Amino acid sequence: MKVLVAVKRVVDYNVKVRVKADGSDVDIANVKMSMNPFDEIAVEEAVRLKEAGKASEIVVVSMGVKQCEETLRTALAMGADRAIHVETDAELQPLAVAKLLKAIATQEAPQLLVLGKQAIDDDANQTGQMTAALLGWAQGTFASKVELGTGDVAVTREIDGGLETVNLTLPAVVTTDLRLNEPRYVKLPNIMAAKKKPLAKTTPADLGVDVAPRLKTLKVAEPAKRTAGIKVANAAELVAKLKNEAKVL
């Protein structure tokens, strides 16, 4: 069974994000970039499925600038078999990514498409759902447990009320949550071996996909600074401040 995994190159989660002076976007000049943490979990889960003998091939795909190759090589070092890079300098919004994933999935014909539930840069949480809709596949989002069967997959989802388990007929789309697994540490020999694994290149035009943005960013700004907390002498003073200052009562 073939598993397709989508990964995204984002600003590393340890980096303090800065906004450009003109407020047009986030400043990524000379900033450390890495694989989106939720997508890293998706790659790990695919590798575990292969190690368990339930998957025969893992294909990773990423869309974006040339530097996305580094992210793909990381996924290959984790255990993926080959990679596909859809190279473009255009701004890729969730719908465009979903259309590209549909095109890749149509070509590759995987039984399972796995990706992170959201990217930590835009926090959109849309791509997995849109891709499933475009493909007409079943979907299991926010997965904290994945059990692959013969022709189906059981996905335990994290929801507001606790956990929900859904049984999906393959092919299906699964988006991963934080508690699904802990990605492995990539060792140097695997990094070196990943350089020899195949990495194919294509473009949105080759796939027949229009990636023109449908949304326009008007302004990017940092959140307001939090003010220091205060202590109150009694409940009456607390109620007064909530009513007169915070105006929440």
N, C-alpha and C positions, 0 to 999 in steps of 0.2 A: 504494500500500500504506500502511495506517495503522499507526503505531507509538505504543504507549501507554507512557509513562514514569512511574514512581512516584518521588516525591521526599519526603524527610522533613526537618522542621525540627529541628535539634539544637543543642546548645551548640557554639559555634565551636571548631575544633580548636586555636586558639591560646590559648584560655582555660584557666586552671588551675581544674579542677573542685573545688568545695567541697561538703562533706557538711553537711546541716542539723544543728543542735545536738542534736536529738532522735534523730538517726540514722534518720529515716523515709524520707529520699530525698536526692537531689542538690539543692542550692540553686541555682535558676535566676533568682532575683530580681535585677534590674538586670544581668543577664549577657548578653553579646553572643551572638545566635543566628544561625545561617546554615544553608545547605543542606548536608546530609550529603555529605562529599567523594566517596564512592563513587556517590551518586546524581547528583552534578554530572558525573561521568564518563559516566554513563548518558545524561544529556541531551546531552552533547557528541557521543556516538556516534550518537544519533538524528539530530542536526542534520547530522552528516557524511554519514549515509546519505541524507538529503534533498538535500543539496548535490550528492551523486553521482548524483542522479536515481533512486535506488532506493526512496525513500519519498515519499509524496505529502502526508502530513499527520502532524504530531506533536501528540499530546495528552498533557499532563502532569496528574497527579493527586496530591493530597496529602490526608492525613487528620489532623485535630487541631483545635487552637484557632484562633480568628479570625486570629491573627498568621501562620498558615501561608500566608495570601494573599501576604505579602512573599516567601516562598520561591517560590511559584508565579510571581510577577511576575519574579523573577530568571531562572527557567527560560524564561519567555516572551521576556525580553530576550536570552537566549542563542540563540533561534531557534525555540522551540516556537510552534505556531499558536494553540492555545487551551488553557484550563486547567479543571480540575474540582476543587472543594474540598469534601471530605466533612467538614463542620464538626461537631465534638463536643468537649466538655470532658472526656469520659471517658478513663481510662487505656487506651491501645490496646496490647494485646500482639500478638505476631506472628500468632497464629491469627486474631484479630479483623481485623487488617490484610489478611491473606490472603483472608478471606471478603469483605471490602469490595472488594478488587481483583478478585475473581472476579465480583462483582455489576457492577462498572464495566466489566470486560472483556466480560461478556455483553451489556451495553447497547451498547458502542462497537464490538465485533467487530473488534479489531485483529488483524493478522497476527503482530505481534511485541510482546511485553511486556518492557521493559527496566527494570532497577532495580539499585541497588548490591548487592554481595554481602552487606553487613551495614551496620548503622548504628553510628556511633562512640559512641553513648551506651550502648546495651545489649549491643552486639557479639553479638547473638543468632545471626545467620547462619541464619535459619529462614524468613523471609517468602517469598523467591523459590521455595524448594523446596515449601513448603506451597501456594502459589498454583498452581504447576504441577500438583500432585497433585489439588487441588480442581477445576481446569479439565480435567484429563486431557490436558494438553499436554506436549510434549517439553520438556526443560530442559537448558540449558548453563550451568553455574555457573562462577564464577571466571574469566570470559573475559578473555584478554589480546589476542585478535584475533577479529574478527567479519567474515565474508565472506558477504554476502547474495546468494543465487542466485534462480532462478525456482522458487518453491515450496519452497525449503529454505534453510537457513543453516548454514554451517560455523563452528563455535566452537572456538578453540584455548584450552584450559583450563590453568590453572596448578595442578599437583598436586605432591605430595611428591616424586615421582620425576622431575619435569621438566615436560614439556608433553604434553598429550593433545588430539587433534583429534577432535571428534564432529560428525557431519552430522545435522542435525535437520530433520524435515519440519514445515513451518509449518501451523498457528500454534505458536509456541514461546515459552518464557520464557528470558531470558538475564540473568544477574547479572554485573555488571562488577567487574573487579579493577583495581588501581592502574595497571598497565602497559598498559592498553588504549589510553589517549590522555592528552593534557594539555588540560584544559578551557580554552577561550578566555577572554580578558579581555573583560568586557562594557563596551561603550562607552556614553557618556551618551546619544547619539541613540537607541540601541536600548532603553535604559532608559525613555526618554520614550515611544517607540513602543509599548512593552509595556503601558503604561497603557490603551491603546485596544483591546488584544486581548481577546476574550471570556473571561470567567471565570465559569463556572456554579457554583452552590452546591446542595448536597444534604445529607442527613443519613443516618446509619445506619438510622434508622427508615424513611425514604423508600425505602431500598434493601432493607429487610426483613432486616437483619442484626443479630443480638444481639452486642454488643461487650462484654458483661460479662466482667471479668477471670476467668481460670481459675486464675491463680497469685497467691499472696500474698507480698509482700515482707516478710520478717521484720525485717531490719535492713540498713542501708547503712553501711559503715565504710571509712575510708581504709586502704590497704595499710600494713603495718608499715614503719617507717623502716629503710632499709638501713644497716648498720653499716659503719664504715670498714675498708678492707682492711689487711692486715699483710704484712710481709716475713718470710720464714723464711731461716735460715742455710744449710740444706741439705735434701736430699730426705728424710732420716730424720726431721727435725723436721716437714716437711710431712705425711708419712704419719702421724706421731703426732697431729698436730692434726686431720687428717681422721678419724682413728679415735676419738680421745678427746673432742674438742670438737664437731666437725661431725657425728660419728657417721654418716658415710656409707660407712665401710669395715667 
